Amino acid sequence: MSRPNTPPNWTAPFDAYEARYLDEQKHLAVAYIGVQDRGGDGAGSAAAARALLDGDDGPRIVEQGWSNDVAGAHTKILLAYWRDAEAFARWRGSK
């Protein structure tokens, strides 16, 4: 898809995504949960963070990202999305 602020025939170096609201969408809650491990791969901490999002009132959409910083720390971020404000409030109150 051509964009007015990019050079002609430009192709992005990686896929990108854009979130769009449904016309009837009224609420969106987002939680960012991050864990950092300086001595391993962070798998145990990441699993514990992911477990926080489990349950009936957990988010319906979860994205993940990670990085290794210059100090050697492994960081994992979970981005959790709720379209239902009441479910988010119940989840938040249970944690």
TANORVEN-V449050 format. One record per backbone hydrogen bond with DSSP energy under -1.0 kcal/mol. NH is the residue of the N-H (numbers start at 1). CO is the residue of the C=O. If there is no record, write none. Layout:
BEGIN
nh co
NH CO
NH CO
END
This chain:
BEGIN
nh co
6 3
10 7
25 22
29 82
31 80
33 78
35 76
37 74
46 42
47 43
48 44
49 45
50 46
51 47
52 48
53 50
54 51
58 55
60 81
61 81
63 79
65 77
67 75
69 73
72 69
74 37
75 67
76 35
77 65
78 33
79 63
80 31
81 61
82 29
88 84
89 85
90 86
91 87
92 88
93 89
94 90
END
